[in-house]
Amino acid sequence: MSSIELTDDALLTPKELAEYANLKPKTLETMRRRGDGPKFIKFGRSVRYRGCDINEYLDEQTRESTTEF
């Protein structure tokens, strides 16, 4: 389990979010490129994810059945 605490005002690096979500950082990079992942912030060349945007994205991805789109 990840030791990262996901509060609404948290700013996570792609590596931290990948650890939290048990994903590879490359997966998040691909999602950013396709535009189908959580919202992110750019600080120059640095990428950060706000906790509130991650929680919103997770809520949007929640399904009760495999037949839901």
ABEGO torsion letter per residue (X at the ends): XBABBBBAABBBBAAAAAAAAGBBAAAAAAAAAAGABBBBBBBEABBBBBAAAAAAAAAAABBABAABX
